[in-house]
Amino acid sequence: MLRALTHKVSPHIANCELTYLSRAPIDVELASQQHQAYEAALTRLGVTVKRLSLNENYPDACFVEDTAVVVDELAVICSMGVASRRGETRLIAEELSAFREIVHISTPASIEGGDVLRIGKQVLVGESGRTNRLGIEALGRILGPLGYQVIPVPTRASLHFKSGCTAIDDETLYLNPDWVDTESLKSFDLIFTPKEEPASANVLRIGETVCLQADFPRSIELIQKRAARIEVMDMSELRKAEAGLTCSSIVFANP
């Protein structure tokens, strides 16, 4: 059984942190509708969804993925890469404590869940503007004794590693080679994003279903040939806040 934590869209989302995108007006009502449709899709796919709301004063609160890294044995509460988001983690730690032992990473180490892609016992971690080398080393010290291999991956030109690389299955990565370094990923089958859809690499895998964003038809066509099933979602308004599909939930197996 899979569970997911989500968070309602903040009424202040227009003040979200931005790194690579220019600020554009965000329709809060439309963003909320898209987020609710996302939650409904997770539910259809068999995920038990719990929506949180107590962090609504934080503009980026709906992007819960960044606050924690959850593996089978424990939950690592992240040290957020921007100060404006550090207050979000308390609520997430409280919620996850019902399911996992909680371990914290603290500054000067910084790490965000959007930079962490777990595939079995391999944990790919992007070194980005939000996750530094100290954060990667701290995660390695926590997960290494549990049998996980933490693999640093240089990341460029994208907010997080998972903005430019996600998994279709345990052997196959979908990525933008202009945004992530492929040298560390040679053990995987690599599928590259179409040149005209550079932001399409962020897909969300739920069981055998791969969820994709509606605005990327070439990517949908490409992944449809490789995935057992696909689910297409419209995240266009949330994407103005540099969001993808993975960032709006923390999905983990029920213990």
Secondary structure, 3 states (H helix, E strand, C coil): CEEEEEECCCCCHHHCCCCCCCCCCCCHHHHHHHHHHHHHHHHHCCEEEEEECCCCCCCCCCCHHHHEEECCCEEEECCCCCHHHHHHHHHHHHHHCCCCEEEECCCCCCCCHHHEEEECCEEEEEECCCCCHHHHHHHHHHHHHHCCEEEEEEECCCCCHHHHEEECCCCEEEECCCCECCHHHCCCEEEECCCCCHHHHCCEEECCEEEEECCCHHHHHHHHCCCCEEEEECCCCHHHHCCCCHHHCEEEECC
